[in-house]
C-alpha cells in the first residue's frame, strides 16, 4: 500500500517575526477631518446664498411666502393618503384624496369669485377636508353659493372618473366614481355645517330639521361615529331655529324669490344627478 508524504506546513514564525494584526475598513480619520467632511458642503452653500441671495430674492421670497400654505395643504394630503392606505390599497387612497381636493377647490373658487378671502384646504384623515373662510358671508345667498361650489366640482370629478371607466373598463375608476357620487350626495344633506346645511340657508333653514331626521335614521340603520359627530356639531344651528332672531339675523336670511328658486333647482337637480350616478356605478370590491 502506497504511503503519501505528510502535507507541507508553512514555517512557523518566531514571536519577533510575526506579522501585525490586519485592520479592515478605511483608516481612522481625525475628528477635525470628519467635521470638515460633514459641514464643508453646507458652508459652501451658505456662502453662495449670501453672495447671490440679494440678486435672487425675487425668486426666493415668493416661495417662502407660499411655503406655509403648500406645507399645510400638501402635508395634510400626504398624511391623509397614508392614513387611508392603512385600510385600502394605496391607489384608491390617492384617488380618494384627489376627489376630496377637487371638492374643496370648488368651495375655494366659489368663495374667491364672490370676493371672500379663504385659506388653503386642510385635510383631516377620515373626516375629509375644509377651507377656512377669513371673511364671513354677508348673507344666506353668498353662503349658499360657497356651499354648493364643492359638490358641483366634486360631481364633475366623479363624472370624469365614470367616463374614464367606460373607456378603459378599469374598476379603479368605477370605484372612485361611485365614492365621488356618494361623498358629494352625503355633503348635500341639509345639516348644520355640511354643504347642504349652508345651501339650506338660502332655501329654508327649517330644512335643517329634515337633515337631522335623515342623519338620525342613518345612525339607527347603521351606527357610525362620523354621523354622530355630524349630528352633535349641527345642534347649535338646529337650536337657533327655536329662538327669536335679531334684526341682523333676519337681514342675513333675506333672499329674493328668484335667488331661492335658482338655488332650489341647482340643489335638488344636483342631488338627483348624484343619486342617479350612484345607481349607474355598482360598487366593485376594493382589492
KEZA-22027 format. One record per residue (C-alpha): chain; x, y, z. Coordinates in pm, 1 decimal. Layout:
residues N
@c:A c1:X c2:Y c3:Z
...
END
This chain:
residues 287
@c:A c1:0.0 c2:0.0 c3:0.0
@c:A c1:145.2 c2:332.2 c3:-112.9
@c:A c1:220.5 c2:582.6 c3:160.9
@c:A c1:169.2 c2:954.1 c3:88.6
@c:A c1:406.7 c2:1208.9 c3:236.5
@c:A c1:261.3 c2:1435.8 c3:503.8
@c:A c1:135.8 c2:1775.1 c3:378.8
@c:A c1:379.8 c2:2059.3 c3:389.0
@c:A c1:304.5 c2:2320.7 c3:658.6
@c:A c1:423.7 c2:2682.7 c3:640.5
@c:A c1:719.1 c2:2750.5 c3:859.4
@c:A c1:627.6 c2:2891.3 c3:1199.9
@c:A c1:747.3 c2:3242.2 c3:1265.3
@c:A c1:918.8 c2:3342.4 c3:1582.1
@c:A c1:742.3 c2:3599.6 c3:1807.0
@c:A c1:969.5 c2:3874.7 c3:1673.1
@c:A c1:884.2 c2:3784.6 c3:1312.8
@c:A c1:504.6 c2:3760.1 c3:1349.9
@c:A c1:302.8 c2:3990.1 c3:1123.5
@c:A c1:98.3 c2:4273.7 c3:1280.8
@c:A c1:-275.9 c2:4216.0 c3:1302.9
@c:A c1:-465.8 c2:4317.5 c3:990.3
@c:A c1:-718.3 c2:4603.2 c3:1007.4
@c:A c1:-1024.5 c2:4604.5 c3:788.0
@c:A c1:-1201.3 c2:4915.2 c3:656.0
@c:A c1:-1074.5 c2:5265.8 c3:582.6
@c:A c1:-812.6 c2:5423.4 c3:801.0
@c:A c1:-941.9 c2:5607.7 c3:1106.5
@c:A c1:-997.9 c2:5980.9 c3:1048.3
@c:A c1:-942.1 c2:6258.8 c3:1294.7
@c:A c1:-1235.8 c2:6449.2 c3:1444.4
@c:A c1:-1136.4 c2:6765.0 c3:1250.5
@c:A c1:-1138.9 c2:6575.7 c3:919.2
@c:A c1:-1485.2 c2:6438.0 c3:996.0
@c:A c1:-1622.2 c2:6786.0 c3:1075.6
@c:A c1:-1479.0 c2:6928.9 c3:754.1
@c:A c1:-1632.7 c2:6648.2 c3:553.3
@c:A c1:-1977.0 c2:6693.6 c3:709.5
@c:A c1:-2006.3 c2:7071.2 c3:724.6
@c:A c1:-1785.8 c2:7174.6 c3:435.3
@c:A c1:-2061.0 c2:7148.4 c3:170.8
@c:A c1:-2305.1 c2:7331.3 c3:398.3
@c:A c1:-2055.9 c2:7615.6 c3:441.2
@c:A c1:-2014.9 c2:7645.5 c3:64.9
@c:A c1:-2393.6 c2:7656.8 c3:13.2
@c:A c1:-2423.6 c2:7922.8 c3:283.1
@c:A c1:-2158.5 c2:8140.8 c3:118.9
@c:A c1:-2333.7 c2:8109.8 c3:-218.8
@c:A c1:-2668.3 c2:8205.3 c3:-64.6
@c:A c1:-2514.3 c2:8512.5 c3:98.3
@c:A c1:-2346.9 c2:8609.1 c3:-228.5
@c:A c1:-2640.2 c2:8553.1 c3:-462.2
@c:A c1:-2935.2 c2:8581.2 c3:-222.4
@c:A c1:-2984.5 c2:8952.0 c3:-280.7
@c:A c1:-2994.5 c2:8900.0 c3:-655.9
@c:A c1:-3232.5 c2:8603.8 c3:-635.0
@c:A c1:-3465.7 c2:8739.8 c3:-367.4
@c:A c1:-3735.6 c2:8800.0 c3:-628.3
@c:A c1:-3745.6 c2:8419.6 c3:-670.7
@c:A c1:-3686.3 c2:8316.3 c3:-308.7
@c:A c1:-3936.7 c2:8545.2 c3:-136.2
@c:A c1:-4246.3 c2:8421.8 c3:-326.2
@c:A c1:-4152.6 c2:8062.5 c3:-244.1
@c:A c1:-4105.3 c2:8146.9 c3:123.6
@c:A c1:-4433.8 c2:8339.6 c3:122.0
@c:A c1:-4638.7 c2:8045.9 c3:-5.5
@c:A c1:-4437.0 c2:7771.7 c3:167.8
@c:A c1:-4665.4 c2:7756.1 c3:475.3
@c:A c1:-4973.8 c2:7714.9 c3:253.9
@c:A c1:-4801.1 c2:7448.2 c3:44.3
@c:A c1:-4690.0 c2:7266.4 c3:359.1
@c:A c1:-5037.8 c2:7294.1 c3:511.5
@c:A c1:-5222.2 c2:7152.9 c3:209.2
@c:A c1:-4957.6 c2:6915.9 c3:71.4
@c:A c1:-4854.5 c2:6786.1 c3:412.6
@c:A c1:-5207.7 c2:6708.7 c3:525.6
@c:A c1:-5280.3 c2:6549.6 c3:186.0
@c:A c1:-4985.2 c2:6313.8 c3:227.1
@c:A c1:-5092.3 c2:6239.6 c3:582.6
@c:A c1:-5445.0 c2:6156.0 c3:465.1
@c:A c1:-5318.7 c2:5933.4 c3:184.0
@c:A c1:-5105.7 c2:5744.6 c3:436.0
@c:A c1:-5398.9 c2:5708.0 c3:675.3
@c:A c1:-5636.3 c2:5577.6 c3:407.2
@c:A c1:-5363.5 c2:5345.7 c3:276.2
@c:A c1:-5371.6 c2:5165.5 c3:611.2
@c:A c1:-5721.0 c2:5041.7 c3:523.0
@c:A c1:-5728.5 c2:5044.0 c3:141.5
@c:A c1:-5482.3 c2:4996.9 c3:-144.5
@c:A c1:-5258.5 c2:5299.7 c3:-197.2
@c:A c1:-5400.4 c2:5374.9 c3:-544.8
@c:A c1:-5751.9 c2:5403.1 c3:-402.8
@c:A c1:-5623.6 c2:5618.4 c3:-115.2
@c:A c1:-5457.0 c2:5853.2 c3:-365.6
@c:A c1:-5767.1 c2:5880.3 c3:-583.8
@c:A c1:-5987.2 c2:5934.9 c3:-279.4
@c:A c1:-5778.9 c2:6226.9 c3:-152.9
@c:A c1:-5768.5 c2:6381.8 c3:-501.3
@c:A c1:-6150.0 c2:6367.0 c3:-520.3
@c:A c1:-6172.6 c2:6545.6 c3:-186.8
@c:A c1:-5918.4 c2:6801.2 c3:-307.5
@c:A c1:-6125.6 c2:6881.4 c3:-617.8
@c:A c1:-6434.6 c2:6916.1 c3:-397.1
@c:A c1:-6257.3 c2:7168.9 c3:-173.9
@c:A c1:-6128.7 c2:7355.7 c3:-478.5
@c:A c1:-6493.0 c2:7409.2 c3:-571.9
@c:A c1:-6551.4 c2:7592.2 c3:-243.6
@c:A c1:-6229.9 c2:7787.0 c3:-296.2
@c:A c1:-6323.1 c2:7901.5 c3:-647.4
@c:A c1:-6679.4 c2:7991.4 c3:-547.4
@c:A c1:-6561.5 c2:8194.7 c3:-247.4
@c:A c1:-6299.0 c2:8385.4 c3:-444.0
@c:A c1:-6540.8 c2:8453.5 c3:-728.2
@c:A c1:-6763.8 c2:8631.0 c3:-477.2
@c:A c1:-6467.1 c2:8815.1 c3:-328.8
@c:A c1:-6425.9 c2:8629.0 c3:1.7
@c:A c1:-6080.4 c2:8561.3 c3:141.8
@c:A c1:-6021.9 c2:8194.5 c3:215.3
@c:A c1:-5737.8 c2:7980.4 c3:342.4
@c:A c1:-5577.1 c2:7681.0 c3:172.6
@c:A c1:-5752.0 c2:7343.0 c3:202.9
@c:A c1:-5659.2 c2:7140.2 c3:510.8
@c:A c1:-5713.8 c2:6762.7 c3:516.0
@c:A c1:-5824.7 c2:6561.1 c3:817.4
@c:A c1:-5788.8 c2:6181.7 c3:780.7
@c:A c1:-6125.5 c2:6001.1 c3:773.9
@c:A c1:-6307.5 c2:6335.2 c3:803.7
@c:A c1:-6238.9 c2:6488.3 c3:461.8
@c:A c1:-6107.0 c2:6843.2 c3:438.6
@c:A c1:-6209.4 c2:7203.4 c3:490.1
@c:A c1:-6119.7 c2:7558.2 c3:391.2
@c:A c1:-6129.8 c2:7840.3 c3:643.2
@c:A c1:-6328.2 c2:8146.6 c3:539.7
@c:A c1:-6137.1 c2:8454.9 c3:651.0
@c:A c1:-6437.0 c2:8669.7 c3:556.8
@c:A c1:-6777.7 c2:8564.8 c3:688.6
@c:A c1:-7056.6 c2:8550.7 c3:425.6
@c:A c1:-7270.4 c2:8865.4 c3:447.3
@c:A c1:-7596.6 c2:8686.8 c3:372.1
@c:A c1:-7753.6 c2:8346.2 c3:307.9
@c:A c1:-7727.3 c2:8382.8 c3:-69.3
@c:A c1:-7347.5 c2:8417.5 c3:-52.5
@c:A c1:-7317.6 c2:8129.2 c3:194.5
@c:A c1:-7525.9 c2:7905.7 c3:-32.4
@c:A c1:-7307.6 c2:7984.6 c3:-334.4
@c:A c1:-6991.7 c2:7890.4 c3:-144.0
@c:A c1:-7161.8 c2:7577.0 c3:-11.0
@c:A c1:-7273.5 c2:7440.8 c3:-346.1
@c:A c1:-6941.0 c2:7507.3 c3:-519.7
@c:A c1:-6781.6 c2:7198.4 c3:-361.1
@c:A c1:-7049.6 c2:6945.5 c3:-463.4
@c:A c1:-7055.9 c2:7085.4 c3:-817.8
@c:A c1:-6680.3 c2:7038.6 c3:-862.7
@c:A c1:-6696.2 c2:6703.4 c3:-683.1
@c:A c1:-6977.4 c2:6584.1 c3:-909.7
@c:A c1:-6777.5 c2:6683.7 c3:-1219.9
@c:A c1:-6471.5 c2:6495.6 c3:-1089.1
@c:A c1:-6690.3 c2:6188.0 c3:-1032.5
@c:A c1:-6825.2 c2:6212.6 c3:-1387.4
@c:A c1:-6466.9 c2:6225.5 c3:-1520.2
@c:A c1:-6384.9 c2:5905.2 c3:-1329.2
@c:A c1:-6704.2 c2:5748.0 c3:-1463.8
@c:A c1:-6615.0 c2:5835.9 c3:-1823.8
@c:A c1:-6260.0 c2:5701.4 c3:-1781.8
@c:A c1:-6409.4 c2:5374.6 c3:-1654.7
@c:A c1:-6639.5 c2:5349.0 c3:-1957.6
@c:A c1:-6339.9 c2:5399.8 c3:-2186.0
@c:A c1:-6086.3 c2:5177.1 c3:-2008.8
@c:A c1:-6304.0 c2:4932.8 c3:-1813.8
@c:A c1:-6070.4 c2:4969.7 c3:-1513.6
@c:A c1:-6253.8 c2:4906.2 c3:-1185.6
@c:A c1:-6044.2 c2:5167.4 c3:-1005.7
@c:A c1:-6227.8 c2:5449.5 c3:-1180.6
@c:A c1:-6564.1 c2:5280.4 c3:-1129.2
@c:A c1:-6492.8 c2:5266.7 c3:-756.1
@c:A c1:-6376.9 c2:5629.1 c3:-744.6
@c:A c1:-6681.2 c2:5744.2 c3:-941.8
@c:A c1:-6916.5 c2:5562.0 c3:-706.2
@c:A c1:-6748.2 c2:5703.3 c3:-399.5
@c:A c1:-6741.3 c2:6052.1 c3:-551.0
@c:A c1:-7115.5 c2:6043.2 c3:-615.8
@c:A c1:-7178.9 c2:5912.2 c3:-263.9
@c:A c1:-6948.5 c2:6160.6 c3:-88.8
@c:A c1:-7097.0 c2:6464.8 c3:-260.9
@c:A c1:-7454.2 c2:6343.0 c3:-214.0
@c:A c1:-7388.4 c2:6298.0 c3:158.8
@c:A c1:-7246.5 c2:6650.4 c3:175.5
@c:A c1:-7573.9 c2:6781.7 c3:32.4
@c:A c1:-7764.6 c2:6661.5 c3:340.6
@c:A c1:-7922.7 c2:6981.2 c3:485.6
@c:A c1:-7749.6 c2:6954.9 c3:820.9
@c:A c1:-7555.9 c2:7223.8 c3:1009.0
@c:A c1:-7201.7 c2:7264.1 c3:882.3
@c:A c1:-7231.7 c2:7024.8 c3:585.0
@c:A c1:-7260.3 c2:7183.2 c3:240.3
@c:A c1:-7631.6 c2:7110.2 c3:230.8
@c:A c1:-7675.8 c2:7292.7 c3:560.5
@c:A c1:-7512.8 c2:7602.7 c3:414.0
@c:A c1:-7724.1 c2:7582.0 c3:99.4
@c:A c1:-8040.6 c2:7546.2 c3:308.9
@c:A c1:-7985.2 c2:7896.0 c3:447.8
@c:A c1:-8095.4 c2:8034.5 c3:109.5
@c:A c1:-8389.7 c2:7793.0 c3:76.3
@c:A c1:-8533.9 c2:7748.3 c3:424.6
@c:A c1:-8337.1 c2:7698.6 c3:747.3
@c:A c1:-8616.3 c2:7461.2 c3:857.7
@c:A c1:-8462.1 c2:7208.6 c3:620.4
@c:A c1:-8208.4 c2:7155.1 c3:899.2
@c:A c1:-8480.4 c2:6963.0 c3:1083.4
@c:A c1:-8523.7 c2:6735.0 c3:781.3
@c:A c1:-8149.0 c2:6680.9 c3:761.3
@c:A c1:-8127.4 c2:6599.1 c3:1131.0
@c:A c1:-8400.7 c2:6336.8 c3:1091.9
@c:A c1:-8214.6 c2:6184.4 c3:794.9
@c:A c1:-7889.2 c2:6161.3 c3:992.7
@c:A c1:-8078.1 c2:6012.6 c3:1288.0
@c:A c1:-8233.3 c2:5743.0 c3:1068.9
@c:A c1:-7894.6 c2:5658.6 c3:917.9
@c:A c1:-7749.3 c2:5619.9 c3:1266.4
@c:A c1:-8027.7 c2:5379.8 c3:1363.1
@c:A c1:-7981.6 c2:5173.1 c3:1046.8
@c:A c1:-7601.9 c2:5164.0 c3:1073.5
@c:A c1:-7425.8 c2:5345.2 c3:1355.2
@c:A c1:-7120.7 c2:5541.6 c3:1251.1
@c:A c1:-6913.1 c2:5770.3 c3:1476.0
@c:A c1:-6878.4 c2:6021.0 c3:1191.5
@c:A c1:-7257.7 c2:6051.5 c3:1168.6
@c:A c1:-7270.9 c2:6108.1 c3:1543.1
@c:A c1:-7007.9 c2:6381.6 c3:1514.8
@c:A c1:-7201.1 c2:6549.6 c3:1232.2
@c:A c1:-7518.6 c2:6539.3 c3:1439.4
@c:A c1:-7354.9 c2:6682.0 c3:1752.3
@c:A c1:-7178.4 c2:6962.8 c3:1564.1
@c:A c1:-7505.0 c2:7054.2 c3:1387.6
@c:A c1:-7705.3 c2:7100.4 c3:1707.5
@c:A c1:-7618.5 c2:7470.4 c3:1761.0
@c:A c1:-7771.8 c2:7569.6 c3:1427.3
@c:A c1:-8073.0 c2:7348.8 c3:1489.7
@c:A c1:-8134.3 c2:7509.3 c3:1830.0
@c:A c1:-8107.9 c2:7858.1 c3:1676.5
@c:A c1:-8429.3 c2:7787.8 c3:1481.9
@c:A c1:-8631.5 c2:7794.6 c3:1802.4
@c:A c1:-8514.6 c2:8126.5 c3:1943.5
@c:A c1:-8608.0 c2:8477.5 c3:1841.7
@c:A c1:-8387.3 c2:8624.4 c3:1570.0
@c:A c1:-8225.8 c2:8963.6 c3:1593.1
@c:A c1:-8272.5 c2:9221.7 c3:1318.9
@c:A c1:-7924.5 c2:9144.3 c3:1188.4
@c:A c1:-8006.0 c2:8772.7 c3:1165.5
@c:A c1:-8330.5 c2:8848.4 c3:982.4
@c:A c1:-8139.9 c2:9053.4 c3:725.5
@c:A c1:-7890.7 c2:8766.4 c3:684.3
@c:A c1:-8167.6 c2:8528.4 c3:572.0
@c:A c1:-8326.9 c2:8774.6 c3:328.9
@c:A c1:-8316.8 c2:8614.2 c3:-16.9
@c:A c1:-8504.5 c2:8719.9 c3:-327.3
@c:A c1:-8759.5 c2:8475.1 c3:-473.5
@c:A c1:-8552.7 c2:8444.6 c3:-792.5
@c:A c1:-8242.2 c2:8354.0 c3:-592.8
@c:A c1:-8434.9 c2:8099.1 c3:-387.2
@c:A c1:-8582.3 c2:7931.9 c3:-697.9
@c:A c1:-8245.8 c2:7923.4 c3:-876.1
@c:A c1:-8068.9 c2:7767.2 c3:-575.5
@c:A c1:-8353.7 c2:7515.5 c3:-526.1
@c:A c1:-8327.8 c2:7398.1 c3:-888.3
@c:A c1:-7949.3 c2:7372.5 c3:-860.5
@c:A c1:-7961.0 c2:7195.0 c3:-523.2
@c:A c1:-8229.6 c2:6934.7 c3:-590.8
@c:A c1:-8113.4 c2:6882.5 c3:-950.0
@c:A c1:-7757.5 c2:6815.0 c3:-833.7
@c:A c1:-7880.2 c2:6575.4 c3:-563.5
@c:A c1:-8087.1 c2:6383.9 c3:-819.5
@c:A c1:-7793.0 c2:6365.7 c3:-1061.7
@c:A c1:-7562.3 c2:6232.0 c3:-789.8
@c:A c1:-7817.6 c2:5970.2 c3:-684.2
@c:A c1:-7852.5 c2:5863.0 c3:-1049.3
@c:A c1:-7474.9 c2:5839.3 c3:-1079.6
@c:A c1:-7463.7 c2:5605.6 c3:-780.8
@c:A c1:-7719.0 c2:5371.8 c3:-938.3
@c:A c1:-7516.4 c2:5366.2 c3:-1261.7
@c:A c1:-7190.7 c2:5270.4 c3:-1085.4
@c:A c1:-7228.8 c2:4941.5 c3:-896.3
@c:A c1:-6959.1 c2:4938.3 c3:-633.1
@c:A c1:-6685.8 c2:4681.6 c3:-704.2
@c:A c1:-6470.3 c2:4523.9 c3:-437.0
@c:A c1:-6161.2 c2:4713.0 c3:-320.9
@c:A c1:-5852.9 c2:4496.7 c3:-380.1
END
